[in-house]
Amino acid sequence: MFRELEKIEKLRNTISEISNTDETIRGLIHTSVLETIHYKGELYPIYSFVIGSSDKTAPTLGLFGGVHGLERVGSQVVIGYLKSLVAQMRWDRALCESLKHYRIVSIPIINPVGMKHLKRSNGNGVDLMRNAPVEAELGPKYKLYRGHRISPKLPWYRGAINSPMQTEAQILINFVKEEMYSSQFSLCIDFHSGFGLRDRLWFPYAKSVEVFQKKKEVDSIADLFKKTHPHHIYKIEQQSDSYTTHGDLWDYMFDQAPNLFIPWTLEMGSWIWLKKNPMQLFNKLGFFNPIVGHRYQRTMRRHHVLIDFFSRLIQNVDAWRVK
């Protein structure tokens, strides 16, 4: 078992213990094993958390991490936030009362095989974020990072043409459909790392440079975030402003959503960690994760502000949404 999975199982044990003694919390937190991945004789559970209202039409915030196994810091941020939320629920009755009216749903580690074996891809060599049946409209044709079907031995492999989506990708899609699509308004954040010197907060599309259909809502969110947190660290942009890719799972899910569903991707700029500590280049995890202790601790703290802001957004949608 690896560290992130240990943290999830410890959190689940904590939830089980406090649920036995606190009826309020018992009714507000549910955890489950969505699927168990078999790889080289080992079992890898994919865990989910559902916190808050049992009404699936209630406003919903999704938190996701670990699509790429090397990008452990994303899962660590999600797990850290869930742990903090559960700890607060033990004493903050106002929080528990508010959670009766909205929901937080999460899969902290979508690709446990990749995370255990230090791979970007899953056990089949497939990059899950290039695996959906979505074709990019514009961009350089032969850039491997956009997604390709040449070989699973190369990074960014999409999978064989006309093959079913990978189990992990389908689990994520099914979970979002089950837990978020019924909501009249939902947001989610998928936590990644590895691109650039800045933390980028991306909204769809990855497949197209055309103006995003929900650009008014996105602009309203960005403006409200700037006014609420004027010194925030993020560059907010459409993902295709940086590059376009095939097979993006969030493009695929956005296009299928029956209600207002805006998926965001937080791309933590890991190049700044390399710039400050070039020795990380000699560590397989060093390109995607903060290795030095104080930088790791800072990373664990800084994104909770963003998650809390998104949590407040879904609870007050009528106060800011563009009509």
C-alpha positions as CSV (number, residue, x, y, z in Angstrom):
1,M,0.0,0.0,0.0
2,F,1.3,3.5,-0.8
3,R,1.0,6.6,1.3
4,E,-1.9,8.3,-0.3
5,L,-4.0,5.1,-0.2
6,E,-3.1,4.7,3.5
7,K,-4.4,8.2,4.2
8,I,-7.7,7.5,2.5
9,E,-8.2,4.3,4.4
10,K,-7.3,6.1,7.7
11,L,-9.8,8.8,6.9
12,R,-12.5,6.2,6.2
13,N,-11.8,4.5,9.5
14,T,-12.1,7.9,11.2
15,I,-15.4,8.5,9.5
16,S,-16.6,5.1,10.6
17,E,-15.6,5.7,14.2
18,I,-17.3,9.1,14.5
19,S,-20.4,8.0,12.6
20,N,-20.9,5.4,15.3
21,T,-21.1,8.1,18.0
22,D,-22.5,11.1,16.2
23,E,-25.8,10.6,14.4
24,T,-25.6,14.0,12.6
25,I,-22.3,13.1,10.9
26,R,-23.5,9.6,10.2
27,G,-26.2,10.9,7.9
28,L,-23.9,13.4,6.1
29,I,-20.9,11.2,5.1
30,H,-20.9,8.2,2.9
31,T,-17.8,6.4,1.6
32,S,-17.6,3.4,-0.8
33,V,-15.4,1.3,-3.0
34,L,-16.4,2.1,-6.6
35,E,-14.3,-0.6,-8.1
36,T,-11.2,-2.7,-7.4
37,I,-8.5,-2.7,-10.1
38,H,-6.5,-5.9,-10.5
39,Y,-2.9,-5.4,-11.6
40,K,0.0,-7.9,-11.4
41,G,-1.5,-9.9,-8.6
42,E,-2.4,-6.9,-6.4
43,L,-5.8,-5.2,-5.7
44,Y,-6.2,-1.4,-6.0
45,P,-9.5,0.0,-4.6
46,I,-10.9,3.2,-6.0
47,Y,-12.6,5.0,-3.2
48,S,-15.4,7.7,-3.3
49,F,-16.7,10.1,-0.7
50,V,-20.2,11.8,-0.7
51,I,-20.6,14.5,2.0
52,G,-23.8,16.5,2.6
53,S,-27.3,16.4,1.4
54,S,-28.8,13.1,0.1
55,D,-30.8,15.1,-2.5
56,K,-28.9,14.7,-5.7
57,T,-30.6,17.8,-7.2
58,A,-28.8,19.9,-4.6
59,P,-25.8,22.1,-5.6
60,T,-22.8,19.9,-5.8
61,L,-19.0,20.4,-5.8
62,G,-16.8,17.6,-7.1
63,L,-13.1,17.2,-6.0
64,F,-11.0,14.8,-8.0
65,G,-7.3,13.8,-8.1
66,G,-4.8,11.2,-9.2
67,V,-5.8,10.9,-12.8
68,H,-2.1,10.8,-13.6
69,G,-0.2,8.6,-11.1
70,L,2.9,10.7,-11.0
71,E,1.0,13.8,-10.0
72,R,0.6,12.7,-6.4
73,V,0.3,16.3,-5.0
74,G,-3.2,16.6,-6.5
75,S,-4.5,13.6,-4.6
76,Q,-2.7,14.9,-1.5
77,V,-4.5,18.3,-1.7
78,V,-7.9,16.6,-2.1
79,I,-7.3,14.1,0.8
80,G,-6.0,16.9,3.0
81,Y,-9.1,19.0,2.3
82,L,-11.5,16.1,3.0
83,K,-9.6,15.3,6.3
84,S,-9.9,18.9,7.3
85,L,-13.6,19.0,6.4
86,V,-14.4,15.9,8.5
87,A,-12.4,17.2,11.4
88,Q,-14.4,20.5,11.3
89,M,-17.7,18.7,11.1
90,R,-17.0,17.1,14.5
91,W,-17.4,20.5,16.2
92,D,-18.9,22.9,13.7
93,R,-22.7,22.4,13.9
94,A,-23.3,25.4,11.5
95,L,-21.2,23.6,8.9
96,C,-23.2,20.4,9.4
97,E,-26.4,22.3,9.1
98,S,-25.3,24.0,5.9
99,L,-24.2,20.6,4.4
100,K,-27.8,19.5,4.5
101,H,-28.4,21.8,1.6
102,Y,-25.4,21.1,-0.7
103,R,-23.1,18.2,-1.5
104,I,-19.3,17.6,-1.9
105,V,-18.4,14.4,-3.8
106,S,-15.0,13.1,-4.5
107,I,-12.7,10.4,-5.9
108,P,-9.3,11.4,-4.5
109,I,-7.3,8.8,-6.5
110,I,-8.7,7.8,-9.9
111,N,-5.6,6.0,-11.0
112,P,-4.2,4.0,-8.0
113,V,-2.1,1.6,-10.2
114,G,-0.3,4.5,-11.8
115,M,0.3,6.2,-8.4
116,K,1.7,3.0,-6.8
117,H,4.0,2.2,-9.7
118,L,5.1,5.9,-10.4
119,K,3.4,6.0,-13.9
120,R,1.5,8.8,-15.6
121,S,-0.7,6.2,-17.3
122,N,-2.7,3.4,-15.8
123,G,-1.6,-0.2,-15.8
124,N,-2.4,-0.6,-19.5
125,G,-0.2,2.3,-20.5
126,V,-3.1,4.6,-21.3
127,D,-3.2,8.2,-20.3
128,L,-6.7,8.5,-18.8
129,M,-7.0,12.2,-19.7
130,R,-6.5,11.3,-23.4
131,N,-8.9,8.4,-23.3
132,A,-12.4,9.8,-24.0
133,P,-13.9,9.6,-27.6
134,V,-13.2,13.3,-28.2
135,E,-11.2,14.7,-31.1
136,A,-9.4,18.0,-30.9
137,E,-10.5,20.4,-33.6
138,L,-7.4,22.5,-34.1
139,G,-3.7,22.4,-33.3
140,P,-0.5,20.7,-34.4
141,K,-1.4,17.2,-35.7
142,Y,1.7,15.3,-34.7
143,K,2.5,16.5,-31.2
144,L,2.5,13.5,-28.9
145,Y,1.3,15.4,-25.9
146,R,-2.0,16.0,-27.6
147,G,-2.7,12.3,-27.5
148,H,-1.7,9.5,-29.9
149,R,-2.4,5.9,-30.7
150,I,1.1,4.8,-31.6
151,S,2.1,2.7,-28.6
152,P,1.5,2.4,-24.8
153,K,5.2,2.6,-24.4
154,L,5.1,6.3,-25.2
155,P,3.5,8.9,-22.9
156,W,0.1,10.4,-23.7
157,Y,-1.1,7.2,-25.3
158,R,-4.9,7.3,-25.9
159,G,-5.6,3.6,-26.3
160,A,-6.4,1.6,-29.4
161,I,-8.8,3.1,-31.9
162,N,-12.5,2.0,-31.3
163,S,-11.5,0.3,-28.0
164,P,-13.7,0.8,-24.9
165,M,-12.6,3.5,-22.5
166,Q,-10.3,2.3,-19.7
167,T,-12.0,1.1,-16.5
168,E,-10.7,4.0,-14.4
169,A,-12.0,6.5,-16.9
170,Q,-15.4,4.9,-17.1
171,I,-15.6,4.7,-13.3
172,L,-15.0,8.5,-13.1
173,I,-17.7,9.2,-15.8
174,N,-20.2,6.9,-14.1
175,F,-19.6,8.6,-10.7
176,V,-20.0,12.1,-12.2
177,K,-23.2,11.0,-13.9
178,E,-24.6,9.4,-10.8
179,E,-23.6,12.0,-8.3
180,M,-23.5,15.3,-10.2
181,Y,-25.7,15.3,-13.3
182,S,-29.0,15.5,-11.4
183,S,-27.8,18.7,-9.7
184,Q,-29.3,21.8,-11.1
185,F,-25.8,23.4,-10.7
186,S,-22.5,21.7,-10.1
187,L,-18.8,22.6,-10.3
188,C,-15.8,20.3,-10.0
189,I,-12.1,20.7,-9.7
190,D,-9.7,18.1,-11.0
191,F,-6.2,18.5,-9.4
192,H,-3.1,18.1,-11.6
193,S,0.5,19.3,-11.7
194,G,3.3,19.7,-14.1
195,F,2.8,22.6,-16.5
196,G,4.5,26.0,-16.3
197,L,5.7,28.4,-13.6
198,R,2.2,29.4,-12.5
199,D,-0.8,27.6,-11.1
200,R,-3.4,27.6,-13.9
201,L,-7.1,27.2,-13.3
202,W,-8.5,25.9,-16.6
203,F,-12.1,25.7,-17.8
204,P,-13.2,23.8,-21.0
205,Y,-12.5,23.2,-23.7
206,A,-9.3,21.3,-24.2
207,K,-10.4,20.2,-27.6
208,S,-11.3,23.6,-29.1
209,V,-10.2,27.2,-29.2
210,E,-13.8,28.3,-29.8
211,V,-15.4,30.4,-27.0
212,F,-16.6,28.1,-24.2
213,Q,-20.4,27.8,-24.1
214,K,-20.6,28.9,-20.5
215,K,-18.2,31.7,-20.8
216,K,-20.5,34.2,-19.0
217,E,-20.7,32.0,-16.0
218,V,-16.9,31.4,-16.0
219,D,-16.3,35.2,-16.3
220,S,-18.6,35.8,-13.4
221,I,-16.8,33.3,-11.3
222,A,-13.4,34.7,-12.2
223,D,-14.5,38.2,-11.4
224,L,-16.0,37.2,-8.1
225,F,-12.9,35.3,-7.1
226,K,-10.7,38.3,-7.9
227,K,-12.9,40.6,-5.9
228,T,-13.1,38.2,-3.0
229,H,-9.4,37.2,-3.1
230,P,-7.6,40.0,-5.0
231,H,-4.2,38.5,-4.4
232,H,-5.0,35.0,-5.6
233,I,-2.2,33.1,-7.4
234,Y,-4.1,31.6,-10.4
235,K,-4.0,32.3,-14.0
236,I,-7.6,31.6,-15.1
237,E,-8.0,30.6,-18.7
238,Q,-9.6,28.2,-21.2
239,Q,-7.4,25.1,-21.4
240,S,-6.9,25.4,-25.1
241,D,-5.2,28.8,-24.5
242,S,-2.2,26.7,-23.4
243,Y,-2.6,23.7,-25.7
244,T,-5.3,21.5,-27.2
245,T,-5.6,17.8,-26.6
246,H,-7.6,14.8,-27.8
247,G,-9.7,12.6,-25.5
248,D,-10.2,15.0,-22.6
249,L,-12.6,13.4,-20.1
250,W,-14.0,16.7,-18.8
251,D,-14.8,17.9,-22.3
252,Y,-16.7,14.6,-22.8
253,M,-18.6,14.9,-19.6
254,F,-19.4,18.6,-20.1
255,D,-20.9,17.9,-23.5
256,Q,-23.2,15.1,-22.0
257,A,-24.3,17.0,-18.9
258,P,-28.1,17.7,-18.9
259,N,-27.8,20.6,-16.4
260,L,-25.3,23.4,-15.6
261,F,-22.1,21.6,-14.9
262,I,-18.7,23.4,-15.2
263,P,-15.6,21.3,-14.8
264,W,-12.4,23.0,-13.8
265,T,-8.8,21.7,-13.9
266,L,-6.2,23.1,-11.5
267,E,-2.8,22.6,-13.1
268,M,-0.3,23.3,-10.4
269,G,2.8,24.9,-12.0
270,S,5.5,22.4,-10.9
271,W,8.2,24.1,-12.9
272,I,8.6,26.6,-10.1
273,W,9.5,23.8,-7.7
274,L,12.2,22.7,-10.2
275,K,13.4,26.3,-10.6
276,K,13.9,26.6,-6.8
277,N,15.3,23.2,-6.4
278,P,16.9,21.8,-9.6
279,M,18.0,18.6,-7.8
280,Q,14.4,17.5,-8.0
281,L,15.2,16.5,-11.6
282,F,17.0,13.5,-10.3
283,N,13.9,12.3,-8.5
284,K,11.1,10.6,-10.5
285,L,8.5,12.4,-8.6
286,G,10.4,15.7,-8.5
287,F,9.1,17.0,-11.8
288,F,5.5,16.9,-10.7
289,N,5.5,17.3,-6.9
290,P,7.1,19.6,-4.2
291,I,9.8,17.6,-2.5
292,V,11.2,20.2,-0.1
293,G,9.2,20.1,3.2
294,H,8.1,23.7,3.5
295,R,7.0,23.9,-0.2
296,Y,4.9,20.8,0.3
297,Q,3.3,22.3,3.3
298,R,2.6,25.6,1.5
299,T,1.0,23.7,-1.4
300,M,-1.2,21.7,1.0
301,R,-2.5,25.0,2.5
302,R,-2.8,27.4,-0.4
303,H,-5.5,25.6,-2.5
304,H,-8.0,25.2,0.4
305,V,-9.0,28.8,-0.2
306,L,-10.0,27.9,-3.7
307,I,-12.0,24.9,-2.6
308,D,-13.8,26.9,0.1
309,F,-14.6,29.6,-2.5
310,F,-16.1,27.1,-4.9
311,S,-18.1,25.6,-2.0
312,R,-19.5,29.0,-1.3
313,L,-20.3,29.5,-5.0
314,I,-22.5,26.5,-5.2
315,Q,-24.4,27.5,-2.1
316,N,-25.1,31.0,-3.4
317,V,-25.6,30.5,-7.1
318,D,-28.6,32.8,-7.4
319,A,-26.6,35.7,-6.0
320,W,-24.0,35.7,-8.8
321,R,-25.1,33.6,-11.8
322,V,-25.6,35.5,-15.0
323,K,-29.2,35.2,-16.2
